[in-house]
Amino acid sequence: MSDVVLSTVNLEFGHDTPLCEPLNWQVHSGEIWAIAGTNGCGKTTLLRTILGFLPPQGGHITMTSSISYIAQTTEMRAVPMRVEDIIYMGAETRLSGLIPFYRRRFIKKVDALIHTFELDHLRKRSFHEISPGERQRTLLAQSIVRSPELICLDEATSAMDPQHTHDSFEYLVKQAKEQNCAIIAISHSLYAQLDQVTHLLVFSEGKCFSGKREDMMKQHKALFTAGKVD
């Protein structure tokens, strides 16, 4: 199986007109990508196009079917389920009548994720009763429990305090690398997380540039030194 989990060929994206030149981009297993650029440049539009929420204006997208996606906000906030049940939703299940049966390896993994994301005291709480930051940590734990090939994050840590933002993203990256999973992330706190990513896709002056983190930061130094990464 190819280690390419996402490929775009001459991709054009936007709402009325394309936001940048056609994009040719590949994401491989184990790579941690951050999408960088000033506000309004098209980061979220690109991600939503890749995920199929918006139609492409041209070109082609090929990607794995094994994906986890976390947005800035979630419609699940009113779901009357316990925190641990939300995380289990990310696991493979077998049905026995009306009672879901979780394999032993998922039970152990969910327990470990609940502890790692500091949700032990919340595991029996209703998902809609906890804070926005706690809901996001719950969904981060859910995103990785089934070992997807690609995780897409759109401001997925925006409601967390700085310490939880750092710790949660660091653990997610660690797990992704162990599982040879790729991550694509848009984050309001990306500037503080650059040491954890391996590659950058940079929007600049109507163009997209992609490559290894060190090369992109040298080529687009003004963008990063100005702290305009969000």
N, C-alpha and C positions, 0 to 999 in steps of 0.2 A: 504494500500500500504506500502511495506517495506521501511524503511528509508535508506537502502543501495543503493547508487547511482552508485557505482563501486565496483566490486569484481574480483580479479584475483586468479586463482587456479593453482599452479605449473607453473606459467608463465615463459617462457624462452624467452629472447629477445636479439638481437644483429644483426650484419651484416653477418659475416662469422661464428663466434662461439658465444655462449651465453656470455654476459658481467658479469653475476653474477649467483649465485645459484637461483633455481626456486623461484619465488616470490608469496607468499600468502598474500593478502592485501585486506582490505576493507575500503571504504570511505563512511561515513554516512552524511545525510543531516545536514547542519549547521556547519560542520567541515571545518577548514581552514588549508589545508596541504601545506607545503613547501617541495620540493625535494632538498636535500642538498648533497654536495660532491665536490670533487676536479674536475677541468676541465678534460673532456674526460672520466669521469667514467661511463657515460651512461644515464644521466638524460633526455636529449632530446630524445634519442633513445627509452627510456621507454615510454615517453609521446606520441611519434609518433606511437609506437606500439599499445598503448591503444586506440588511436584515429583511428586506421586502416590505417595509411599512410605506415606502415611497417608490413609485416606479422609476427606473433609470430613464434618462433622456437619450441614452445611446450607449452602445457597447455591451459587454457581457460580464456576468459575475458567476463564478464557480466556487462553491464552498462545501465544507462538510455538513452533514445533517446533524452531527453531534455538537449542539451549541447550547450554552447557557447565556441568558441576557438579563441584565439588571439595569433599569432606568433610574433616573433621579427620583421620580415619584412612582408609587405603585397603587393600582386600583385594589390591591389585596388588603389594604389597611383596615377595611371593615369586615374582613372574613372572620367569623367566630370560631377560629381554630387555635389550638395551643401552639406556642413557639416550636416545640419539638415536632409537632405534626407538620408544620410548614416545611421544616428542614427535611423530614421524611418524604415529603412530596417530590423531592428531587431524586429519590432513590427508586430503583427498579422494584416493583411490587408484584406479588401474585395474589389473586383474589380467592378467598375461601368463603363462599357465601357472601356476606356483607362485611366480613372482617379482613382487612388487608394483612398479608403475611410478609414480613420483611426478613430478608436473608440475614444470617448472623453477621456477615461481614459489614452489612450496612448499619446494623445496630451498633456495632463497635465504632464504626466510623462516625456516625451521628453523635454518639457520646463524646468522642474526641473533639469533634468540631464545636459542639456546644461549650466544651471547656475552653477551647482555644479562643473562641470569639467572645468569651466572658459572658455567656448566657446561662450559666448554671442556675442562677437564682431566678431566671425568667422562664425556664423550660416548660413549666406548667401554666404559665400566664397566657391569657388570650392575646393573640397577635394584635388585635385592634386596641388593646389597652396600653401597650408599651409605647415608648417614645419613637419619633421618626428615626433617630439614630440607631436605636435598638432594632427597629424593623429592618433597617438596611444591613446591619450585622447579621441578622437572621437570614436574609436573602443571600448574602455573600456565602454563608455556610451552606445554604441550599444549593448554590450554583456549582459547587465543586464535589458534592457527595457522590455523584454518579460518574465522576471522572470524564467530563466532556472533552472533546478535542479542541474546542474554542470557547473562550469566555469573553463576552462583550460587555463593557461597563460604560454607561453614560452618566457621569456625575454620580456614581453609585455610592460615594462616601460623603456627599455634600452635607448631610444632616449630622455627621459625626463631629465630635470634638477633635482637635489636632492629634491627641495621643491615640485615640481609637482609629482615626484615619490612617496614621502611620502603621500601627500594629496590625490592623486588619489587612491592609494592602500588602504588607510585608509577608504575612502568613499566606495569603492567597498566592502570591508570587512563588513562595517556597513550595507550596503544594503543587502548583502548576508545573514547575520545573521537575519535580519528582515524578509527576504523571506524564511528562512530555506534552503538556497541554499549552496552547498559545493563549495569550491575553491581548485584547485591544482595549485601551482605556482612554476615556476623556475624563479629566478630573479638574475641579477648581483648585485643587491643591497639588497639581502635578509638579510645580516648581520645587516642592519639597520632597518629591518622590522620584526625581530623575535618576538617582543612583540605583534604583531598582529596575529600571526598564533597560532593554537591550537595543531597541530600535525606535526611531521616530518617523512619523509622517507629518511633515511640516507644511502648513498653508502659508504662502507668502506671495503677495502681489498677483493674485489670480492664478497661481501655479501651485502644484503639489510636488514636494520633494520627499523621497524616502531613502532610508539607509540606517546604518549603525548609529547609535546615540552620539558617540564621540564625533563622528564626521558631520552629522547634522548640526550639532551645537557649534562646531567651528565655522561651518558654512553660513549659518544664520545667527551669528553671535549677537547681533543687535536685538533680535527678538528675545533671546534668553537673558541677556544682561539687563534688559529693561524690565524683566519680570512679567512679561506679557503672555505667559503661558497659563492657560486656564482649562 
